[in-house]
Amino acid sequence: MRFGVLGQLAVWTDDSAPVTVPGAKVRALLAHLLVHREKWVSADRLSLDLWEDPPTAPAAALQTAVSRLRRALDGAESGYRARVESGPAGYRLRVDAEQVDADRFEELVARARGAAPAEAADILGQALGLWRGPALADHADAPFTRAAVARWEEQRLSAVEDRARARLDLGEDATLIPELDELVEREPLRERLRAAHMLALYRAGRQSEALESYRRIHELLSDEVGVDPGPELVRLHQDILAQDAALARSDGGRAGERVTADTAPARRTDDHATVAAAPPRFPGNVPAPLTEVIGREESVTRLRRDMERFRLVTLVGPGGVGKTTLALASVRPALSPSSPVWFVELAGRDADTTTPEGVAEDIAITVGLSDEGCSPGQHSSVPRLGRCLGSGLLVLDNCEHVIGPVAELVAQ
């Protein structure tokens, strides 16, 4: 027997024949037990969740619903009566993971991770094909389903984003655009979806529309959430503005393959055609240097030695002396994918109202900690920020006017 929660509640026999579960309360009971599959649910909790107005004899009413569910399942597949178990802890439904579409969906998504683009796109297509509509659509308003429905919906959107990324890597740029147009309309604040939308448009030769897509999410995030786009989306926007060769696919090559300087499109400046090589890319958000630092080599060398010896190094000096330039020149050799460097600008902070938590919020937004497992709205906690940063390096610029809160945050 198979059970479906990725859509309206459904039950099928092994031969795919639909099984009728009669009665709204009996179906709600089945939904409750599927949400908490393999876990015991107390009779009191089931009674409270299934009846807004408790019946005169709630225990008897619940036992009646359980009996009707057992009879419906056993009538479709002999022996399934025993799968609805009862005991001192309450009731539970004992079914295997492969019998529930949500569990099969999660297993397919896990298989797609790390697979080649063609295989990942195929597996994720199978996973998304299990969805028949909104999860538990006929019980979505019930309090006992909300957490599970939210989790499944988030997993679905992540799978959609992963499949779009795989299809982009396969070169399906133009064919993806109508689908992504609809998705970003329905989910306008999903940054990974927006990134796929922007990249598909850009690769299809529609740069202005790609930039307009970024402008829309920037305005929405600012107006509705009060934040800026995350660093990855900002970087993609900058690369599109610069027509970065790394965004293109070489002719006849695999999608996502980096274009070398020799195959990058020529850009015309004045009357001379030049080939623009893509600037070096750094993990984190440290900008690529336009020129070498001149006349400060000794200071850079000293600062790099200090960074190897100490966890905290502070640069002091009058305004305009070049502290920021020196800091950025000194941190670049330390960059690696496992230890990114994040540059956080604090010049706009109000000295009178800034707190360590406010500075932590600025850092968290810059770093994009929600992508590293920190939930939005929860990353202002200073201890939480420290846990989430890992081995990264922070460059906090223009601290002098908020030195107290910054010092407290850095110490913590």
Protein Blocks (a to p, Z undefined) as FASTA:
>chain_A
ZZdfbbcdddddfkopacddehjklmmmmmmmmmmgoiacdfklmmmmmpmbacfblmlm
mmmmmmmmmmmmmmmmghjlmmmccdfklpaddddfklpmklmmmmmmmmmgopafklmm
mmmmmmmmmpgbdehkllmmpmklmmmmmmmmmmmmmmmmmmmmmmmmnopmmmmmmmmm
mmmmmmmmlmklmmmmmmmmmmnopaklmmmmmmmmmmmmmmmnopacdfklmmmmmmmm
nopaklpccehiaehiacdfklpccddehjbccddddddddehjddcdfbdcehilmmmm
mmmmmmmmpmbdcdeddehilpmmmmmmmmmmmgcfklccddddfklpcfklgcfklmmm
mmmmmnopmlnopaghilmpmklmmmmnmmaccddehkllmmmmmmmmmmZZ
